[in-house]
Amino acid sequence: MRNLYLFVWLLLGLFISSCNKDDNNNSQDSTNNFNSQICNTISGASAVYWDYAHGLPTGLTQIPTISNPGGQFIHSQYPGLGFTYPAGYTATEILIPEVQALGVNVLRNDNNALWRYIPSITLQGNVGVNSIIASEINAMFSQLNFNGTPNVLCTTTQTGSIGGGFQNTFGARFIQFGTFRALVWVNTIYEPSLNVTFASLSVSYATTNEFDNEVLNTFLPISFQLLIISDGVRDSDADGFPDNQDNFPFDPTRH
């Protein structure tokens, strides 16, 4: 039963963060003037990424792909969590048996940009989404040696229920602090019969002047690789050219 919950939760985590995006693709030009449907304090690629995290249409015009592949990551316990990441980054597996957590940190080598994704973690009791968000933000502040008060640019908290009457809560924050910007989202389901909270979460940060560039070249391209998309837009040889634009889709030395 526990494995079944984990499997359902893995699928739900991907669905929450990606629904309504299959037909929306990406280019630098198409994001420049983009305005969020749900937050009027950000624009451009930051707004695209915020709306994307909420499953909203983004108006992208190309599938985001990694233009400078640096390596491949596959999680040892969940091969579905696999993707190509850019050069200049290191991917580190997250596996914490005590809380059944699995995920990955993709950290730029200068430590100034991170894409963190945990599709599954199990917490004892009814743990509020805001508590998990606060924990992730505090950990990020500690890593970046920030001790001040962040500027909250966007915030959402949405509560509902899914099949069986389980309580489902989604929360997200877009913040600016010091020289950095970050987007943090958390999705939770509380299962009363087990008295546990199943959660998935993501943290993305970069310096403010680089954030939009990282959205387009790192955060979105990695995220899109986790979606179930047409084979025609997969990059089978990880050379930065989608298969439908690559005359040699299985040869990284030619395209």
Buried (B, 14 or more C-beta within 10 A) or exposed (E): EEEEBBEBBBEBBBEBBBEEBBEBBBEBEBBEEBEBEEBEBBBBBBBBBBBBBBBBEBBBEBBBBBBEBBBEBEBEEBEEBBBBBBEEBEBEBBEEEEBBBBBBBBBBEEEBBBBBBBBBBBBEEEBBBBBBBBBBBEEBBEEBEBEEEBEEBBEBBEEEEEEEEBBBBBBBBBBBBBEBBBBBBBBBBBBEEEEBBBBBBBBBBBBBEBBBBBBBBBBBBBBBBBBEBEEEBBBBBBBBBBBEBBEBBEEBEEB
